[in-house]
Amino acid sequence: MHADGWPGTTPKRRTGHAGGSRLVERCQVSARLDHYLELLARTPGALAGSLALHQERERGAWPDCFDQLWQQIAGKVGASEAARQMVDVLMLVREHGLEDLELAVRGALTDLDARLEAVDRPTPDLTGYDQLLRQEAQR
């Protein structure tokens, strides 16, 4: 139980003397996504609506490329599996740090976009080239 008498709650954050921040209002919760990853690994479907994810976005600690990756994965394997895979990706932050993981995700998305562009590119019309070859062969 916390000092305000409510289990699992802490006051709203404000800057303290040591340069950190703390909660100052009653019944406010500060949830860090990293603290919930093990739980989310067992129930990955809860990630999308989680308070921790919402607060990470509000703090600006959730890069937009993570949502792009999540959407790409969901398009391939569905929402439930995509959430599970995103939890696995987020666990990599612990080992590699947020900046390195964000860089890797952005690189993967760029590579994927390049591959999709190559696949979507129309096949060139070689009719004129084929005619030239036939003309050359007739000479």
C-alpha positions in Angstrom: 0.0 0.0 0.0 1.3 3.5 -0.9 1.4 6.5 1.3 -2.0 7.8 -0.1 -3.7 4.7 1.2 -4.6 3.2 -2.3 -2.9 0.0 -3.4 -1.1 0.3 -6.7 -1.4 4.1 -7.0 1.0 6.9 -6.6 0.6 10.7 -6.9 1.0 12.7 -10.2 4.6 13.4 -11.3 6.4 16.7 -10.8 10.1 17.7 -11.0 11.9 17.2 -7.7 15.1 18.7 -6.3 17.2 15.8 -7.6 16.1 16.4 -11.2 13.8 13.5 -11.2 10.1 13.5 -11.2 7.4 12.3 -8.8 3.6 12.1 -8.8 1.9 14.9 -6.9 -1.8 14.3 -7.3 -3.8 11.6 -5.5 -4.9 8.4 -7.4 -2.5 9.0 -10.3 -0.7 6.1 -11.8 2.6 6.0 -13.7 3.0 2.8 -15.7 6.2 2.0 -17.5 5.8 -0.4 -20.3 9.0 -2.2 -19.6 7.7 -3.3 -16.2 4.8 -5.1 -17.8 6.5 -6.9 -20.6 6.5 -10.3 -18.9 2.8 -10.1 -18.1 2.2 -8.9 -21.7 4.2 -11.9 -23.0 1.5 -14.1 -21.5 -1.4 -11.9 -22.6 -0.1 -9.9 -25.6 -3.6 -8.9 -26.7 -3.6 -6.5 -23.8 -0.8 -4.4 -25.2 -2.8 -2.3 -27.6 -5.2 -1.0 -24.8 -2.7 -0.9 -22.0 -2.3 2.1 -19.8 1.5 1.7 -20.0 1.5 1.9 -23.8 -0.8 5.0 -23.6 1.5 6.7 -21.2 4.6 5.8 -23.2 3.0 7.5 -26.2 2.1 10.6 -24.1 5.7 10.8 -22.9 7.0 10.6 -26.4 8.8 7.4 -25.6 7.0 5.3 -28.2 8.5 5.9 -31.6 6.0 6.1 -34.5 8.0 3.4 -36.4 6.9 0.9 -33.7 3.3 1.5 -34.8 4.3 1.1 -38.4 6.0 -2.2 -37.7 3.1 -3.4 -35.7 0.7 -2.6 -38.6 3.0 -4.4 -41.1 3.1 -7.5 -38.9 -0.7 -7.4 -38.3 -1.2 -7.2 -42.0 0.8 -10.4 -42.5 -0.2 -12.6 -39.4 -3.2 -10.9 -37.7 -3.6 -8.7 -34.7 -3.1 -11.3 -32.0 0.2 -12.7 -33.4 1.3 -9.1 -34.2 0.9 -8.1 -30.5 2.9 -11.1 -29.4 5.7 -10.3 -31.8 5.7 -6.6 -30.7 6.1 -7.7 -27.1 9.1 -9.7 -28.2 10.5 -6.7 -30.1 10.0 -4.5 -27.0 11.9 -6.9 -24.8 14.9 -6.2 -27.1 15.0 -2.6 -25.6 16.4 -4.1 -22.4 19.4 -5.6 -24.2 20.0 -3.0 -27.0 18.4 0.2 -25.7 15.5 2.2 -27.2 17.6 4.2 -29.7 19.3 1.2 -31.2 16.0 -0.7 -31.5 14.3 2.3 -33.1 17.1 2.5 -35.6 16.9 -1.2 -36.4 13.1 -1.0 -36.8 13.4 2.0 -39.1 16.0 0.2 -41.1 13.8 -2.9 -41.4 10.8 -0.8 -42.5 12.9 1.0 -45.1 14.2 -2.3 -46.4 10.6 -3.7 -46.5 9.4 -0.7 -48.3 12.1 -1.1 -50.9 11.3 -4.7 -51.4 7.6 -4.0 -51.7 8.3 -1.2 -54.2 10.4 -3.6 -56.3 7.5 -6.2 -56.2 4.9 -3.6 -57.1 6.9 -2.1 -59.9 5.2 -2.9 -63.3 7.0 -5.2 -65.7 8.5 -3.1 -68.4 7.1 -3.5 -71.9 9.8 -5.1 -74.1 7.8 -5.3 -77.3 9.9 -2.7 -79.0 13.1 -4.4 -78.0 11.8 -7.8 -79.2 10.9 -6.1 -82.6 14.4 -4.8 -82.9 15.8 -8.3 -82.2 13.6 -9.8 -84.9 14.6 -7.1 -87.4 18.3 -7.7 -86.6 17.8 -11.5 -87.0 16.2 -11.0 -90.4 19.2 -9.1 -91.8 
